[in-house]
């Protein structure tokens, strides 16, 4: 389990030996979940990593 700021999460995801990653956010509101996923995707993009689909 990786917990932390989006930039830390993105970096840790990049270090995983797999291309498939499941991301869970405790947010109950759908818009909050989408926002969390977008922050991680943007952080991965900032690291020049493949963007999450």
Buried (B, 14 or more C-beta within 10 A) or exposed (E): EBEEEBBEBBBBBBEEEEEEEEEEEEEEEEEEBEEBBEBBBBBBEEEEBEEBE
